[in-house]
Amino acid sequence: RGGIAVTITGSNFIDNFLFVKIGSSTDACGLSSCTFAVYNTSTSLIFKSPPCASCQFGRYQPISLSWDNKTFIQSNLQFKFLEATQILEVTPSFGSIKGGSTLYIRASNMNFTNSLRCKFANVIVPATFLFDTSKIICVTPSFATSSTDLTLSVLIALDGSTYSPQQDCNFDPRLCF
């Protein structure tokens, strides 16, 4: 999908148009993963990751920069595309509206990151990766509502901001809490 905000830190950046390429620096930009960087400060640039059209998932790719879209300078930075994560199962499927319930989430294409998050409605909570089971754990937040019956979708993010596609609770109730 792409669209992940990535910050490059360095020195002597100028407020100018900059191309960013992820992948081999010998490929023409039109045939590889290219995007535009936005000047942030003299020490940082921000770009949104391009879609992974023909990349290799799970492998680090070099990041190259260019001022003219012709001459790319390969940096010592790398980027790794990860396949989209999809929630397969959430257990238990119920808990207290006061929060504090521990959820175990099994998902496809799980990768350990330092930014795991779970999202319940608009409430984001940290998550923990269980290496021995390839599951993540989230503790549910409390919800102020007069209802005693509340159904919420659970979303997860490996990077702390890009959440798994929302699953329909009515279609597969195992994915809802």
Helices and strands as residue ranges (DSSP letters): E 5-9, E 18-22, G 29-31, E 33-41, E 44-48, E 60-66, E 73-80, E 86-91, E 102-108, E 117-120, E 123-130, E 135-139, E 154-157, G 173-175
